[in-house]
Amino acid sequence: MKIIASTLNAKYIHTNLAIRYLKAYAAPDYDVELAEYTIKDPTLNIVTDLYNKKPDLIGFSCYIWNIEETIKVIEIIRKIMPDVKIVLGGPEVSYDVIHWLNRLPEINYIVIGEGEETFKQLLDELNGNMELDKVLGIGYLKDGKPVINPVRNKVDLREMPSPFRFEEDIPHLSKRVIYIETSRGCPFSCQFCLSSIEVGVRYFNREKIKEDIRYLLDNGAKTIKFVDRTFNISRSYAMEMFQFLIDERRPGAVFQFEITGDIMRPEVIDFLNKEAPAGLFRFEIGVQSTNDLTNELVKRRQNFEKLTRTVRMVKEGGKIIQHLDLIAGLPEENYDSFRKTFNDVFELEPEELQLGFLKMLRGTGLRISAKHFGYTYMDHAPYEILGNNVIDFDDIIRIKQVEDVLEKYWNDHRMDRTVKFLTSQSFDTPFDFFQEFGTYWEKQNWSRIGHQLEDLFTRLKQFLSEKNIKDSDLAEGLMKYDYLINRRYKPRKAWWDDIVERKTRAELYEELIKEGKFMNDLNLNERELYKHTQIEVFPFCIKTYQQTGNIIPQTSFGIIYFEPADGSPTIYPLDTIIVQKKTVS
């Protein structure tokens, strides 16, 4: 048989771990060819590529983000390849098998749950006696009626073959996110998560995992993401792996983990703060809600005080980037409660804060009890909620406006100083800033048009001006500071209004050249001074701001030096370099 294991990834840089395990487990009896696409690829392009491979069997790995696009591919495949066997697997089709068998008459089989051993046995029967009733863990139609065979026992993860030793993957390792798992299962029972369905945690062979990581690093892998649901459930295991990764690190390599924040021991964080190189690790921490009743209703055990301690200790260490998650729409979390949740978490100043919306995943306890909480939600994937008994669609629309500007103005780190100032000084709470700006953004129809980098600054400037926001002049000064400090090259055109007059600029440069120290310190001649620097005026004292972080309203001048070697600009307060009584206060 010519066998294809395929999937549609969310992005080109992603890789699918599941189909690689299928390929590895089926070998050497079967040579499974991998075929990965993205949900953005034209459907007919995917179909054409699969058709040209002339398969006898195609297996698709299915998730909420790709199921609808996968169905489009399947429907066409069946029309042009009537004899090909089509097998579905993955979390999206494992928990409502009868629904998918009835909805998709084009498919032949569904592999339920953990698929490696099941897929291999299915291939054996299709290649042999066709005794499908012997294949544990599959669903199919027989005489027009659904048949679901008993689910098999869990595979022994310690004996699993490596999914990383395929030569065809080597050229792509440096360009893709490589996913790896060292355990399966989750110790928690959060009712909105599929991981709550599987009881207990099972581990892979540690030494095999370490050898795989060495192999990936030796072959150029740069970003390795551990998909363990709770990487730090075992303190000793986490410490062992952290130490191993520190010892085996390569230049440019980054490791990402899903961490449960409130069980992270302080001694582990102390170890990482001392031993881990900056930028080597990234933590993803699911907070979801700080409402105690909400967490109780979804069976989520969380100590926010301990989680806060973890996030702050990690942040103080300055070594690890943190990505915190929130979910809007959980039971009994109304708009005001979610506002508090957002503010509680934003106060921790994570490098990234993801605001997501509850999805009623098939098989989860929350979907089963959806009527109890008055949920309405999309019929098709991703099953996002439309409302419940405490939050309506109007509230959801408003929170989505928050999500939009949060991504642009915080997670993309284009103006961190500005946002920190606005959220702490100009608005009652951080949520209120993002909500008011997000609503204004939507009313301007900006969500329907594209934007350049400068547009983000001019649009915020317009919002602050029209809304008559407190201390908007200081915020605009910080916007200018953020804009200049994050540029690699001198801007050709300014988006701000307070342009330094030509005469003043000339006088300042004249004093710089006459005094000479600034040029000597940076080893610049007069030509290079004009080429690589720019003088701007700010509505606050730059020197005080840089030394203490305090904003003192006063006019001050700064010279921005755009380092030609690496493009990292530095802003120097001019009043610490020269005394220019006429122009510098």
N, C-alpha and C positions, 0 to 999 in steps of 0.2 A: 504494500500500500504506500502511496505517496501521501504523507501526513503533514499538515500545516497546523501549527499552534499560533494563533493570531490574537491581536487586541488593538484597540484604538486608545492610545494614551491621550491625556489631557493636553500635553505639550510635547514638542519634539525632543526636548532635553530629558524627558522622563524615560525610564525603562521599566519593563514589566517583569517582576520577579517570578510571578506564578507560572508563566509559560516556560520560563527557564528551568524551573523545578520539574515541570512535566517532561521536558526534553531530556533532562538529566536522568530522571527516574525510568523513562522508557528505554534508554540506552542500556546495553548495546543491541537489544532485540529489535528496536525500531529507530530509524533515523528521522527524527522529527525536525522539520524546518520551521524556523521562527519567521514571522512576518508581522512587524509592528508598523502602525500608522498613527495618525492623530485625528481627533474629532473635527479638526479644521480641514482635513483633506477632502476634496470632492469625492462624493460617494462613488461615482463611476470610475474614478482613478483607482480607488481601492479595489473595486470589483474587477477591473481590467487586470490589475497586477496579480490578484489571486487566480483569476481565470488562466492567465498565461503560465502559472506554475503547474497547471494540470493536476490538481490534487484529487485523491480519492476520499479524503476526509479533512475537514477543517474544524478546528476547535477554537471557539472564541471565549476569551476571558472577559467577564461582564461586571460592570460596576455602575453606580448611579450616574456617573459623569459620561458614560459611553453607551449605555444600553439603547437609547433611542437611535443614535447614529448607527450602532451595530445592527439594529433591526432593519434599517434601510438597506444596508449591505446584504444582509441575509435574504431579504425579499427578492433582490435582483439576482443574487447567486442562484437561488432555486430556479428561477425562470430560465437561466442560460446553462445551468449545470444540474439537470434534474436528477442525476444519479449520485451526486456527491453526498457523502454523509456529513451532516452538520451537528456538532456537539457544542453545547453551551456549558460554561462553568463559571464559578466566581460568586461573590457574596450577593450580587443583585438577583441571581436566579436560584439560589440555594434554599431560600426560606419561604417561597410561595410557588412550589414546583407545578402544582396543578394549574395555577393561573397562567404560567408561561407556556405550558404544554397546550392549553386551550387557545391562548392568544397567538401563538406562533406555530401554525401547522407546518411551516417550512422546515422546522428543525426535527432531528431524529432522536437525540438523547440530551438529557441534562445530567451533569455530574454534580452531585450534592456535597457541599462542604469541602473538606480537605480532599484534594483531587488526585494527588500523585499516584497512589496505588490503584484507585478506582479507574483512572484513565488508562493505566497500563493493562488492567484486567479487561477493560472494555475492548481495547485493541486486540487482545488475545482472542476474545470470543468472535469479534468481527472478522478476524483472520483465520478463525478455526471453525468451531461447531455451532456458533451463533446461539449458544445457550445463555441468553441474556438474563434469565432469572437467577443465574449464579453470580452475576456482577452486583456486588453490594454497593449501595450508594448511588444508584442512577434512577432517573425517571424517564418514562417514554410512553407513547401511545400504543396500545395493542387492541386491534379491532375497534378503534375509535375511542377507547376508554383509557384514562390515565392509569399507569402502573408505577408505583414507587417501591423499589426494592429496599429492604432494611439497610440502614446506614452502617458502615463498617466501623471497626475499632480504629482508634487513632494510630497513625503511623508512628514508629519509633524514630523520633527526630535525630537521635544520636547516630543512626545508621543512614541518614539521608545523604545522597551524593551531592557534590558541589554543583550549584547552578551557574558558576562563574568561569568555567574552564573551556569556553567555546572560542575558537580562534576568530570566528567572524565578529565577535564582540570587541576584540582588542583595539582595533582602530578607533572605536567610538568611546572608549572609557574616559578619556580626558574631557570629552564634550558633553557628557550626560550625567544626570544624577543617578548614582548606583544605589539601589536599595538592598538592604541586607537585614536578615532577622536572626537573632540569637535565641529567641523564645517565641512560643505561640500561646495565646490565651491571655487573660487579664484577671487579676485578683479582685476586681471591683465589679459592681453590678449596675452601672448607670443605665437606666432604662431607655435612653435615647440612642444607645451605642450597640452595634452588632457584637462587640467583644463581650458583652454581658451574657450572651447566649452560651458561650463556651466556658465550662467550669474548669478552674485550675490553670496553672501555668506549667508548660513543659519546655525544657531547654534542649538546644542543639549541643553537639559535642564542642566544647570550648576550644580545644586545640585545632580542630578542623576549621572552626570559624577564624581563628587567628591566622591559620595558613592561607585561607581565602583572602583575608584582608591584606596580608603581605603580597599575595599574588596581584591583587587589584592595584595596590600602590606601586608595585614594581612595574606594572604595565600602564601607568599613567593616570589612574583614577584620581580625580581631584575632589569631588563631592560625594561622600558616602553617607547615606541616611539610614539609620537604624529604625526599623518599623515596629519594634517591640512596643506593645501598648503601654508598658510601664517599665522602662529600662532599669530604673533604680529600685525595683521591688526588693532585690537582695543587695544589701549594702556591700558585702564582701565581693559579690560578683561584679557590681558596678565599679568598685575600686580596682579590682584586678584588670578589667577592661580599659578603664581610664588610663591606668599606668601603662598598659600594653600599647595603647594608641599614642601616648606621649613618647614612648621609647621608639616606636616604629614610624613616627610621622615623617612626611616628606614635604618639601617646600610647596606651598600653595594648597595643601590638602586640608579639607574641612570635614568634620564629623558632626552629624546632627542626631539628636536624641529626643524622644518623647519622655518627659520627666514628670513625675507626680511631685508637685512642689512641697506639699505639707509633710511628706515623709522623708525628704532629703535631710540627711544628718548634717549638722554644722561642721563636724570634723571632715566630712567629704568635701564640703565647699572650701574649707580652709586648705585642704590638700590641693584642690584645683586652683585656688587663687595663688598658691605658692608655686606649684609645679607646672601647670599647663601654660604653654605659650599662648599669647594673645591671638585670638582669631581661630584657634584650632577647633574649638567646640562651639556648637549652637544648641540651645535648649528650647524645646517647644513645651509649654506648660499650659494645660487646659484648666482654666478657672471656671468658665461657663457662667456661673452666677455666684453672687455673694449673699443671696437671699436664703436664709437657713431653711425656711419652709419649703421653698422650691427644691433645694438639694435633698431634703428629706423625702419629698414626693417622688423624685426620680431615683431614689436609693443611692444618692451620691454622698459618700462620706468625705467631708472636706473641712479642714481646720484652716480658715483663712488667715488667722494670726500667724500660724507656722509657715503657711505659704508666703505670706508677706516677708517674714524673716528670711526665707530662702532667696526670694527675688532680690531683696535689698543686699544681702550678703554677696550674692553673685555680682550684682551691679557695682558694689563697692570694690570688688576685686578687679573690675575692668578688663577681664580676660575673655568673658563668654557673652555672646549676643543672645538675648532672650526674646522669644516670640510667645506672647500670651494670647489665649483664645477666649472669646466670649460667644455665647449662644443666646440670641434674642428669641423669645417665644416659648420659653420653658413654662411648665405649669405654675400658675399663681404669680408669675413675674409680669406685672402690668408695666405700663410705660414708665411710671414714676419709679417703680422698683428697679427697672432696667437702667434708668438714668443713674440711680445710686450705684448699681453694680459697675457701670461704666466708669463713674468717677472714682470708686474705690480702687479699680485696677489701673486707671490712667495715672493716678497719683504715684504709682510705683515706677512710672516712666520707663516701661519696657521699650526696647529698640523697635519692636513691632507689636502692634495690637490688632488682632484680627477680629472683626465683628462679623459673625456668621449668623444665619437664621436656621432655626430648628427644621430638620428634615425628618419626616416620619418614615424611617427606613423599614422595609419589610422584615418581619420577624422580631422586631424590638417590642419590649413591653409597653412602651409609650404608644406605639401605633395600635397595639391591641386594646389599650384603654383610652383611645382617642376620644370616644364619645363622652366618657366621664368628665373630661375637661373641656368639652365643647369645641374640639378642634375641627377646622376645615382645612384641607390641604390639596395640593395639586394631585390629580389622578395619575400622572406619569412622572417619571424620574425628572428632577431630583426630589419630588414629593415635599416641596417646601410648604410650610404652613401659610395659610391666608388669614388666620385668626383663631381665637379660642374664647373662653368665657371671660377673660380679663383683658384681652388685647384685641383690637379690631384692625381691619385692613388700613384704616387711616393712620393708626399708630405705626403699623409696619412700614408704610410709605415714608413716614417721618424718620424712622430709624434707618431706613435705607439711604436717606439723604445724609445722615450722619456717616454711614459707612463710606459713601462716595468721597466726601472731602477728607475723611480720616486717612484713606489710602493715599490721596494726593498730597496732603499737607503734613502728615506725620510719618507714615510708614515709608514714604519715599525719601524722607530726610532732606528735603530741599530748603526748609526754613525752621529748623528746630528751635533756634533762639526766639524767633518771632512767636511760634506757637506756644512755647512755654510762658512767654510774657503775656500773651493774650488770655491764655487759660487760667493764669494766676492773678492777673491784674485788671483785665478789662471786662471779664465776664464773671458771673456768679460761680460757675463751675466749668470744668473742661467740656462736659457734655453740652452745656448751653452754647458755647462757642461753636462747636461742630454742628449743632442742630440749627442755630440761626444762620450760619454761613451756608450750610447744606440746603436749607430751605430757600435762601436767597439765590444760590447757584441754580437750583431747579427752576425758579421763577424767571431767571434770565435765559433759560433754555440752553445753558452752557453744556448740559449733559448730552445734548444732541449734536454737538459740534466738537471738533478736535481742539487741541491746544498745544502751543509751543511752551517752552519753559517760561519765557517772559510773560505769557498770558496768565500763568498762575499767580504771578506777582501783581500784575495790573488788575486782575479780578479781585484779589483780596484787598488791594488798595481801594478799588471802587466800592466794595462792600463796607469797609471801615469808614469811608467818607460819607456815603449815602446814609448809613445808619447812625452817623454821628457818635461813633464808638469812643469811649473814654480813652485818653492818651493815644489816639490814633497816630499822632505825629511821632511819638516814640516807637510805636510798632512799625511804622514805615521806615524809620531809621534802622531798626533791627532787620527789616526785610532787605534793605540795601546791604547791610552787613552780611547777612546770610547769603545773598546772591553773589557778592564779590568773593567771599571766603570759599565758596564751593565751585568757583569757576577755574578752569585750567588756564585760560587765556584772557587777556584784556578784552572786555566787551567793546564792540564797535559802536553800539548805540545804547543809550541809557533809557530805562523805562521810568525813571523817577524825575521829578520836577525841580528839585533843589540842586541844580547844576552849579558847580563852583565857577564864578565869573572868571573869564580869561585873564583879567588883570591880577586878580587875587592868586590864581594858579601860577602865573608867571612869577609873582613876588615870592611865593613859597618855594618854587623850584630854585629861584635865584639864591635864597637864603640857604637852602640845602647844599647847593654847589659851593657857596662861599664857606659854609661851616665845615663841610667835607667829611665829617665823621661817619655819617650814614653811608655815604658812598664807599668809604674805606672799609667799614665793617662788612659790607656786602660785596666788596671787590668790584665796584661798578665804575666805569668811566661816564662822562657826561652823556654820551650818545646812548649808552645802555640804560642810564637812569631814566631818560625819557621813553625809551622803548619798552622797558619792563615794569614801569610803575605808573600809578594813576592816583591822583589826589581827589578826595571826596570830603564833603562836609556831612556831619552827623549831628542830630539834635540831643545827644547825650555825651557825657565825658567818656571818651574811649578808654583812656588810661584807667579810670576807676572801674569801668565795666570789665576790662580784661583782668584786673588785679583782684576784684572782689565779687564780680557778678552783679553789683548794684547799678541801677540806672539813675544817674543824676542828670536832670534836664539842664543842658547848657550846650551852646554851639561849640563843636570841636572839629578839628580836621585830622584826617588820617591819610597816610600814604600806603597804598596797596602795592606790594611787591609780588609780581607774578614770576615765581622761580622758573627760569627757562629749563632747568634740568628735569624736574619731575612735575611741573605745572601746579605745585601746591602753593597757593598764595598766602601771604602773611600781611596783616594790617598793623601798621605801626602808628601810634599816636604822635602827631607832629610836635605837640608841645613838649614832648620829652626829647626831641631831637634839636629843635631850634627855638629861639625866643623871637616871636614875630608879633610885636605888640599891636600892630595895626589890624591884624586879621585873626589872631588867635587869642581867645579869652581864657 
